Amino acid sequence: MKKTNISSLSIVATALLGLSATSQASSILIDFGASAGVTTGNYNNVNGNGTTGASSISDVEDTYSLIDSTGASAGQVVVSSNTTANWGDAASGANYTGTKPVTLSGIAATATDDGLYMNNAGAIDPIVSLSFTGLAASQTYDILFYSARGNNGGVATNIGVTTGTGTGASISNSFNNDSDVGIFSATTTASGELTLTYTVGGSSSSAGALNFMSITAVPEPSSTALLGLGGLALILRRRRA
């Protein structure tokens, strides 16, 4: 009868528990949209100027203090636009309340229904800057964003990185978006700063949106997990010998 090595099982279990702990990082959850559609709980609400529909952002900087999904303080974000020419409150029905991507399961509907929008109607292409400070220094974050409108959509929503490092991502069509999310990674500066830019592509007859964003630190493997994996590797090596 083959004997079970209890010590071996213990090391494997320790490794798995350590790795599980690294995946339970808290997130910064941001609801972009109208002040009438705020999300309660541990969400951050960026409301722009409007109270209904899909709200706008002015060229005046607005500063929002942030919390993470546990309610702990998580720095702040300064939101501003380079122009007011292409911003305004959306017409009735701009919110999208249909089926949402499965990736957003567990996110409050109020955080994804309404959003901030802009188009390319003017001579100046609008750019919205999201300047984060107080994040962890030189930390890599997984960033997810969602763009959706119930009417007048049909253009790309783009998120780029201008302070810190990262490639950014795009959602090609925000109209009745039931499946597409933008996902990328970005790393803060040595002082914990990260600036993202929100732009849209397309013509004045359509508009992009920014409804929701989550920012989650990519955790470093814990020392317990590394110890457990080292033990697991040793076990496998002995079994092969």
C-alpha contacts under 8 A as a table, 3 or more apart, distances in Angstrom:
res1	aa1	res2	aa2	distance
5	N	8	S	5.30
5	N	9	L	6.48
6	I	9	L	5.12
6	I	10	S	6.15
7	S	10	S	5.00
7	S	11	I	6.32
8	S	11	I	5.22
8	S	12	V	6.32
8	S	232	L	7.58
8	S	235	I	6.95
9	L	12	V	5.13
9	L	13	A	6.11
10	S	13	A	5.12
10	S	14	T	6.13
11	I	14	T	5.03
11	I	15	A	6.23
11	I	228	G	5.45
11	I	229	L	7.98
11	I	231	G	6.13
11	I	232	L	6.54
12	V	15	A	5.11
12	V	16	L	6.31
12	V	228	G	6.33
12	V	229	L	7.42
12	V	231	G	7.55
12	V	232	L	5.85
13	A	16	L	5.16
13	A	17	L	6.11
13	A	228	G	7.89
14	T	17	L	5.16
14	T	18	G	6.06
14	T	224	T	7.29
14	T	225	A	6.94
14	T	228	G	5.51
15	A	18	G	5.14
15	A	19	L	6.21
15	A	224	T	7.03
15	A	225	A	4.78
15	A	226	L	7.16
15	A	227	L	7.16
15	A	228	G	3.93
15	A	229	L	5.38
15	A	232	L	7.60
16	L	19	L	5.17
16	L	20	S	6.12
16	L	225	A	7.16
16	L	228	G	7.71
17	L	20	S	5.03
17	L	21	A	6.28
17	L	225	A	7.28
18	G	21	A	5.20
18	G	22	T	6.71
18	G	221	P	7.89
18	G	222	S	6.51
18	G	224	T	5.59
18	G	225	A	4.07
18	G	226	L	7.85
18	G	228	G	7.56
19	L	22	T	5.30
19	L	23	S	6.95
19	L	221	P	6.91
19	L	222	S	7.50
19	L	225	A	5.43
20	S	23	S	5.45
20	S	24	Q	7.04
21	A	24	Q	5.62
21	A	222	S	7.98
22	T	25	A	6.83
22	T	219	P	5.59
22	T	220	E	6.87
22	T	221	P	6.03
22	T	222	S	6.71
23	S	219	P	7.00
25	A	216	T	6.78
25	A	217	A	6.52
25	A	218	V	7.46
25	A	219	P	6.80
26	S	68	D	6.31
26	S	69	S	5.62
26	S	70	T	6.64
26	S	216	T	6.35
26	S	217	A	7.42
27	S	68	D	5.38
27	S	69	S	5.35
27	S	214	S	6.31
27	S	215	I	5.44
27	S	216	T	4.42
27	S	217	A	7.12
28	I	43	Y	7.46
28	I	44	N	7.67
28	I	66	L	7.44
28	I	67	I	6.46
28	I	68	D	4.39
28	I	69	S	5.97
28	I	74	A	7.45
28	I	214	S	5.45
28	I	215	I	5.01
28	I	216	T	6.46
29	L	42	N	7.47
29	L	43	Y	5.17
29	L	44	N	6.03
29	L	68	D	6.79
29	L	69	S	6.75
29	L	212	F	7.61
29	L	213	M	6.06
29	L	214	S	4.60
29	L	215	I	6.72
30	I	43	Y	5.87
30	I	44	N	4.66
30	I	45	N	5.91
30	I	46	V	7.03
30	I	111	A	7.53
30	I	212	F	5.68
30	I	213	M	5.13
30	I	214	S	6.18
31	D	38	V	7.17
31	D	39	T	6.83
31	D	43	Y	6.74
31	D	44	N	5.93
31	D	45	N	4.83
31	D	46	V	6.12
31	D	110	T	7.85
31	D	111	A	4.64
31	D	112	T	6.98
31	D	115	G	7.71
31	D	211	N	6.32
31	D	212	F	4.95
31	D	213	M	6.89
32	F	45	N	6.05
32	F	46	V	4.83
32	F	47	N	5.92
32	F	48	G	7.99
32	F	111	A	7.11
32	F	114	D	7.07
32	F	115	G	4.95
32	F	116	L	5.91
32	F	210	L	6.45
32	F	211	N	4.92
32	F	212	F	5.69
32	F	213	M	7.97
33	G	37	G	6.80
33	G	38	V	7.51
33	G	45	N	7.55
33	G	46	V	6.40
33	G	47	N	4.91
33	G	48	G	6.83
33	G	53	G	7.83
33	G	54	A	5.77
33	G	55	S	5.53
33	G	114	D	5.04
33	G	115	G	3.85
33	G	116	L	5.16
33	G	211	N	6.43
34	A	37	G	5.33
34	A	38	V	6.98
34	A	47	N	5.02
34	A	48	G	6.84
34	A	49	N	7.68
34	A	50	G	5.64
34	A	51	T	4.87
34	A	52	T	5.39
34	A	53	G	6.33
34	A	54	A	6.00
34	A	55	S	5.10
34	A	114	D	6.68
34	A	115	G	6.92
34	A	116	L	7.75
35	S	38	V	5.75
35	S	47	N	5.17
35	S	48	G	7.74
35	S	50	G	6.78
35	S	51	T	4.86
35	S	52	T	7.15
36	A	51	T	5.32
36	A	52	T	6.05
37	G	52	T	7.71
37	G	110	T	6.09
37	G	111	A	7.86
37	G	114	D	7.10
38	V	45	N	6.03
38	V	47	N	7.89
38	V	110	T	6.61
38	V	111	A	7.17
39	T	43	Y	6.23
39	T	44	N	7.71
39	T	45	N	6.83
39	T	108	A	7.22
39	T	110	T	5.63
39	T	111	A	5.79
40	T	43	Y	6.29
42	N	67	I	6.78
42	N	68	D	6.58
42	N	69	S	5.19
42	N	70	T	6.72
42	N	71	G	5.51
43	Y	67	I	7.32
43	Y	68	D	7.54
43	Y	69	S	7.01
44	N	66	L	6.19
44	N	67	I	6.84
46	V	64	Y	7.36
47	N	50	G	7.20
47	N	51	T	7.98
47	N	55	S	6.83
47	N	56	S	7.96
47	N	116	L	7.81
48	G	55	S	5.67
48	G	56	S	5.04
48	G	57	I	4.54
48	G	58	S	7.29
48	G	116	L	7.16
49	N	55	S	6.05
49	N	56	S	5.47
49	N	57	I	5.88
49	N	58	S	7.17
50	G	53	G	7.58
50	G	54	A	7.39
50	G	55	S	4.47
50	G	56	S	6.10
50	G	88	G	7.87
50	G	89	D	5.84
51	T	55	S	6.79
52	T	55	S	6.73
52	T	89	D	7.43
53	G	89	D	6.68
53	G	90	A	5.55
53	G	91	A	6.66
53	G	92	S	6.13
53	G	93	G	6.99
53	G	94	A	5.89
53	G	95	N	6.01
53	G	114	D	6.60
53	G	115	G	7.94
54	A	89	D	6.06
54	A	90	A	5.14
54	A	91	A	7.94
54	A	94	A	6.20
54	A	95	N	6.37
54	A	114	D	5.53
54	A	115	G	4.99
54	A	116	L	5.39
54	A	117	Y	6.31
55	S	88	G	6.82
55	S	89	D	5.04
55	S	90	A	6.56
55	S	115	G	6.52
55	S	116	L	5.07
55	S	117	Y	6.72
56	S	87	W	5.44
56	S	88	G	5.22
56	S	89	D	5.85
56	S	116	L	5.53
56	S	117	Y	6.20
56	S	118	M	7.43
57	I	80	S	6.86
57	I	81	S	6.53
57	I	84	T	7.52
57	I	87	W	6.71
57	I	88	G	7.92
57	I	116	L	7.32
58	S	61	E	7.65
58	S	80	S	6.62
58	S	81	S	5.93
58	S	83	T	7.04
58	S	84	T	5.41
58	S	87	W	7.44
59	D	80	S	5.41
59	D	81	S	4.52
59	D	82	N	5.66
59	D	83	T	5.50
59	D	84	T	5.94
60	V	80	S	5.99
60	V	81	S	7.32
61	E	78	V	6.30
61	E	79	V	5.63
61	E	80	S	4.65
61	E	81	S	7.73
62	D	78	V	5.57
62	D	79	V	5.27
62	D	80	S	6.51
63	T	76	Q	6.99
63	T	77	V	5.82
63	T	78	V	4.38
63	T	79	V	6.40
64	Y	76	Q	5.56
64	Y	77	V	5.37
64	Y	78	V	6.34
64	Y	79	V	7.97
65	S	73	S	7.86
65	S	74	A	7.66
65	S	75	G	6.21
65	S	76	Q	4.31
65	S	77	V	6.59
66	L	73	S	6.06
66	L	74	A	5.09
66	L	75	G	5.45
66	L	76	Q	5.00
66	L	77	V	7.15
67	I	70	T	7.68
67	I	71	G	5.37
67	I	72	A	5.25
67	I	73	S	4.44
67	I	74	A	4.74
67	I	75	G	7.32
68	D	71	G	5.28
68	D	72	A	5.49
68	D	73	S	6.49
68	D	74	A	5.78
69	S	72	A	7.47
74	A	134	G	6.71
74	A	135	L	6.59
75	G	132	F	7.27
75	G	133	T	5.69
75	G	134	G	4.10
75	G	135	L	5.86
76	Q	132	F	5.76
76	Q	133	T	5.56
76	Q	134	G	6.42
77	V	130	L	6.24
77	V	131	S	5.24
77	V	132	F	4.33
77	V	133	T	6.36
78	V	129	S	7.71
78	V	130	L	5.83
78	V	131	S	5.03
78	V	132	F	6.57
79	V	128	V	7.04
79	V	129	S	5.68
79	V	130	L	4.87
79	V	131	S	6.51
80	S	128	V	5.59
80	S	129	S	5.42
80	S	130	L	7.03
81	S	84	T	7.16
81	S	126	P	6.84
81	S	127	I	5.61
81	S	128	V	4.30
81	S	129	S	6.25
82	N	126	P	6.09
82	N	127	I	5.69
82	N	128	V	6.67
83	T	86	N	7.12
83	T	124	I	7.39
83	T	126	P	5.99
83	T	127	I	7.61
84	T	87	W	5.48
85	A	122	G	6.20
85	A	124	I	7.87
86	N	118	M	6.01
86	N	119	N	5.89
86	N	120	N	6.53
86	N	121	A	6.01
86	N	122	G	6.05
86	N	126	P	6.71
87	W	117	Y	7.25
87	W	118	M	5.50
87	W	119	N	7.40
88	G	118	M	7.83
90	A	94	A	6.17
90	A	117	Y	7.85
91	A	94	A	6.03
92	S	95	N	7.95
93	G	96	Y	7.65
93	G	150	G	5.96
93	G	151	N	6.52
94	A	114	D	7.66
94	A	149	R	5.36
94	A	150	G	4.58
94	A	151	N	5.08
94	A	152	N	7.32
95	N	113	D	5.47
95	N	114	D	4.79
95	N	115	G	7.29
95	N	148	A	7.59
95	N	149	R	5.34
95	N	150	G	5.06
95	N	151	N	7.70
96	Y	112	T	7.96
96	Y	113	D	5.05
96	Y	114	D	6.64
96	Y	148	A	6.07
96	Y	149	R	4.94
96	Y	150	G	4.27
96	Y	176	N	6.23
96	Y	177	N	8.00
97	T	109	A	7.82
97	T	113	D	5.37
97	T	150	G	7.46
98	G	176	N	7.14
98	G	178	D	7.09
99	T	178	D	5.26
100	K	104	L	6.83
100	K	177	N	7.18
100	K	178	D	4.58
100	K	179	S	6.43
101	P	104	L	5.67
101	P	105	S	7.46
101	P	177	N	7.90
101	P	178	D	5.17
101	P	179	S	4.27
101	P	180	D	6.38
101	P	181	V	7.31
102	V	105	S	5.32
102	V	179	S	7.27
103	T	181	V	7.67
104	L	107	I	5.48
107	I	111	A	7.02
107	I	112	T	7.78
108	A	111	A	5.38
108	A	112	T	7.06
109	A	112	T	5.29
109	A	113	D	5.93
110	T	113	D	5.47
110	T	114	D	7.13
111	A	114	D	7.11
111	A	211	N	6.92
111	A	212	F	6.12
112	T	115	G	7.28
112	T	146	Y	7.37
112	T	148	A	7.85
112	T	211	N	5.28
112	T	212	F	5.63
113	D	148	A	7.54
113	D	211	N	6.92
114	D	148	A	7.87
114	D	149	R	7.59
114	D	211	N	5.83
115	G	147	S	7.62
115	G	148	A	7.55
115	G	149	R	7.84
115	G	209	A	5.89
115	G	210	L	5.18
115	G	211	N	3.93
115	G	212	F	7.39
116	L	209	A	5.42
116	L	210	L	5.18
116	L	211	N	6.38
117	Y	207	A	6.44
117	Y	208	G	5.53
117	Y	209	A	4.19
117	Y	210	L	6.32
118	M	126	P	7.38
118	M	200	V	7.21
118	M	207	A	5.48
118	M	208	G	5.81
118	M	209	A	6.69
119	N	126	P	7.57
119	N	200	V	6.70
119	N	201	G	7.79
119	N	202	G	7.48
119	N	203	S	6.89
119	N	204	S	5.55
119	N	205	S	7.80
119	N	206	S	6.38
119	N	207	A	4.52
119	N	208	G	6.44
120	N	123	A	7.90
120	N	124	I	7.68
120	N	125	D	5.74
120	N	126	P	6.88
120	N	200	V	7.43
120	N	201	G	7.28
120	N	202	G	6.71
120	N	203	S	5.59
120	N	204	S	5.04
120	N	207	A	7.69
121	A	203	S	6.65
121	A	204	S	4.15
121	A	205	S	7.79
122	G	125	D	6.82
122	G	204	S	7.91
126	P	199	T	6.66
127	I	197	T	6.51
127	I	198	Y	5.93
127	I	199	T	5.28
128	V	197	T	5.59
128	V	198	Y	5.03
128	V	199	T	6.66
129	S	195	T	6.76
129	S	196	L	5.89
129	S	197	T	4.60
129	S	198	Y	6.39
130	L	195	T	5.53
130	L	196	L	5.08
130	L	197	T	6.13
130	L	198	Y	7.75
131	S	193	E	7.42
131	S	194	L	6.02
131	S	195	T	4.24
131	S	196	L	6.42
132	F	135	L	7.12
132	F	193	E	5.61
132	F	194	L	5.06
132	F	195	T	5.88
133	T	192	G	5.95
133	T	193	E	4.64
133	T	194	L	6.65
134	G	191	S	7.84
134	G	192	G	5.56
134	G	193	E	6.71
135	L	139	Q	7.91
135	L	188	T	7.40
135	L	192	G	4.58
135	L	193	E	6.37
135	L	194	L	7.93
136	A	139	Q	5.53
136	A	188	T	7.28
136	A	191	S	7.84
136	A	192	G	4.99
137	A	188	T	6.06
137	A	189	T	6.04
137	A	190	A	4.78
137	A	191	S	5.29
137	A	192	G	4.00
137	A	193	E	7.51
138	S	187	T	5.99
138	S	188	T	4.81
138	S	189	T	5.11
138	S	190	A	4.91
138	S	191	S	7.42
138	S	192	G	6.36
139	Q	187	T	5.32
139	Q	188	T	5.44
139	Q	189	T	7.81
139	Q	192	G	7.53
139	Q	217	A	6.95
139	Q	218	V	7.56
140	T	185	S	6.69
140	T	186	A	5.57
140	T	187	T	4.11
140	T	188	T	6.55
140	T	217	A	6.05
140	T	218	V	5.70
141	Y	185	S	5.57
141	Y	186	A	5.45
141	Y	187	T	6.10
141	Y	188	T	8.00
141	Y	215	I	6.19
141	Y	216	T	5.23
141	Y	217	A	4.26
141	Y	218	V	5.35
142	D	183	I	7.30
142	D	184	F	6.01
142	D	185	S	4.54
142	D	186	A	6.70
142	D	215	I	5.84
142	D	216	T	5.14
142	D	217	A	6.27
142	D	218	V	6.47
143	I	183	I	5.69
143	I	184	F	5.44
143	I	185	S	5.77
143	I	186	A	7.30
143	I	213	M	7.11
143	I	214	S	5.73
143	I	215	I	4.71
143	I	216	T	6.49
144	L	181	V	6.88
144	L	182	G	5.57
144	L	183	I	4.52
144	L	184	F	6.73
144	L	213	M	5.52
144	L	214	S	5.25
144	L	215	I	6.71
145	F	181	V	5.94
145	F	182	G	5.18
145	F	183	I	6.63
145	F	210	L	7.48
145	F	211	N	7.55
145	F	212	F	5.51
145	F	213	M	4.22
145	F	214	S	6.51
146	Y	171	I	7.80
146	Y	180	D	7.43
146	Y	181	V	5.06
146	Y	182	G	6.39
146	Y	210	L	6.30
146	Y	211	N	5.64
146	Y	212	F	5.16
146	Y	213	M	6.45
147	S	157	T	6.76
147	S	171	I	6.95
147	S	174	S	5.30
147	S	177	N	7.11
147	S	181	V	7.27
147	S	208	G	7.23
147	S	209	A	5.08
147	S	210	L	4.77
147	S	211	N	5.29
147	S	212	F	7.17
148	A	153	G	7.67
148	A	174	S	4.42
148	A	175	F	5.73
148	A	176	N	5.87
148	A	177	N	5.13
148	A	208	G	7.70
148	A	209	A	5.98
148	A	210	L	7.18
148	A	211	N	6.63
149	R	152	N	7.13
149	R	153	G	5.74
149	R	174	S	5.87
149	R	175	F	5.06
149	R	176	N	5.67
149	R	177	N	7.23
149	R	208	G	7.68
149	R	209	A	6.67
150	G	153	G	7.25
150	G	175	F	6.17
150	G	176	N	5.40
151	N	175	F	6.44
151	N	176	N	7.52
152	N	175	F	7.07
152	N	205	S	7.16
152	N	206	S	4.97
152	N	207	A	6.03
153	G	173	N	7.07
153	G	174	S	5.52
153	G	175	F	4.23
153	G	176	N	7.72
153	G	206	S	5.15
153	G	207	A	5.03
153	G	208	G	5.99
154	G	172	S	7.85
154	G	173	N	4.81
154	G	174	S	5.61
154	G	175	F	5.01
154	G	206	S	6.06
154	G	207	A	6.84
154	G	208	G	7.21
155	V	172	S	6.27
155	V	173	N	5.00
155	V	174	S	6.25
155	V	175	F	7.73
155	V	200	V	6.73
155	V	201	G	5.67
155	V	202	G	5.32
155	V	203	S	7.98
155	V	206	S	6.41
155	V	207	A	6.05
155	V	208	G	5.53
156	A	170	S	6.55
156	A	171	I	5.43
156	A	172	S	4.17
156	A	173	N	5.18
156	A	174	S	6.67
156	A	200	V	5.42
156	A	201	G	5.16
156	A	202	G	7.09
156	A	208	G	6.15
157	T	170	S	5.58
157	T	171	I	5.18
157	T	172	S	6.52
157	T	173	N	7.36
157	T	174	S	7.09
157	T	198	Y	7.19
157	T	199	T	6.12
157	T	200	V	4.72
157	T	201	G	6.87
157	T	208	G	5.38
157	T	209	A	6.44
157	T	210	L	7.34
158	N	168	G	7.62
158	N	169	A	6.06
158	N	170	S	4.36
158	N	171	I	6.53
158	N	197	T	7.86
158	N	198	Y	5.70
158	N	199	T	5.18
158	N	200	V	5.78
158	N	201	G	7.83
159	I	168	G	5.34
159	I	169	A	5.54
159	I	170	S	6.22
159	I	196	L	6.42
159	I	197	T	5.47
159	I	198	Y	4.81
159	I	199	T	6.62
160	G	166	G	7.72
160	G	167	T	6.61
160	G	168	G	4.36
160	G	169	A	6.72
160	G	196	L	5.47
160	G	197	T	5.10
160	G	198	Y	6.76
161	V	164	G	6.72
161	V	165	T	6.35
161	V	166	G	5.75
161	V	167	T	6.60
161	V	168	G	5.94
161	V	186	A	7.43
161	V	194	L	7.61
161	V	195	T	5.99
161	V	196	L	4.64
161	V	197	T	6.30
162	T	165	T	7.38
162	T	194	L	7.69
162	T	195	T	5.51
162	T	196	L	6.02
162	T	197	T	7.00
163	T	188	T	7.54
163	T	189	T	7.32
163	T	193	E	6.92
163	T	194	L	5.09
163	T	195	T	4.65
163	T	196	L	7.21
164	G	186	A	6.95
164	G	187	T	5.55
164	G	188	T	4.70
164	G	189	T	5.05
164	G	193	E	6.76
164	G	194	L	5.20
164	G	195	T	6.88
165	T	186	A	5.46
165	T	187	T	5.20
165	T	188	T	6.83
165	T	189	T	7.91
166	G	184	F	7.56
166	G	185	S	5.97
166	G	186	A	4.25
166	G	187	T	6.46
167	T	184	F	7.04
167	T	185	S	7.37
167	T	186	A	7.30
168	G	183	I	7.85
168	G	184	F	5.79
168	G	185	S	7.40
168	G	186	A	7.69
169	A	182	G	5.54
169	A	183	I	6.35
169	A	184	F	6.18
170	S	182	G	5.71
171	I	174	S	6.81
171	I	180	D	6.51
171	I	181	V	6.38
171	I	182	G	5.83
173	N	177	N	6.98
173	N	208	G	7.87
174	S	177	N	5.26
174	S	208	G	6.07
174	S	209	A	6.68
177	N	180	D	6.36
187	T	194	L	7.42
188	T	191	S	7.57
188	T	192	G	5.25
188	T	193	E	5.25
188	T	194	L	5.10
189	T	192	G	5.16
189	T	193	E	5.25
189	T	194	L	6.74
190	A	193	E	7.53
198	Y	210	L	7.98
200	V	207	A	7.40
200	V	208	G	5.63
201	G	208	G	7.64
202	G	206	S	6.82
202	G	207	A	7.54
203	S	206	S	5.91
203	S	207	A	7.75
204	S	207	A	7.13
221	P	225	A	6.34
221	P	226	L	6.71
222	S	225	A	5.22
222	S	226	L	6.37
223	S	226	L	5.07
223	S	227	L	6.08
224	T	227	L	5.12
224	T	228	G	6.16
225	A	228	G	5.07
225	A	229	L	6.12
226	L	229	L	5.11
226	L	230	G	6.11
227	L	230	G	5.10
227	L	231	G	6.33
228	G	231	G	5.11
228	G	232	L	6.16
229	L	232	L	4.87
229	L	233	A	6.10
230	G	233	A	5.17
230	G	234	L	6.33
231	G	234	L	5.05
231	G	235	I	6.29
232	L	235	I	5.12
232	L	236	L	6.33
233	A	236	L	5.19
233	A	237	R	6.14
234	L	237	R	5.06
234	L	238	R	6.25
235	I	238	R	5.25
235	I	239	R	6.27
236	L	239	R	5.13
236	L	240	R	6.30
237	R	240	R	5.24
237	R	241	A	6.32
238	R	241	A	5.06
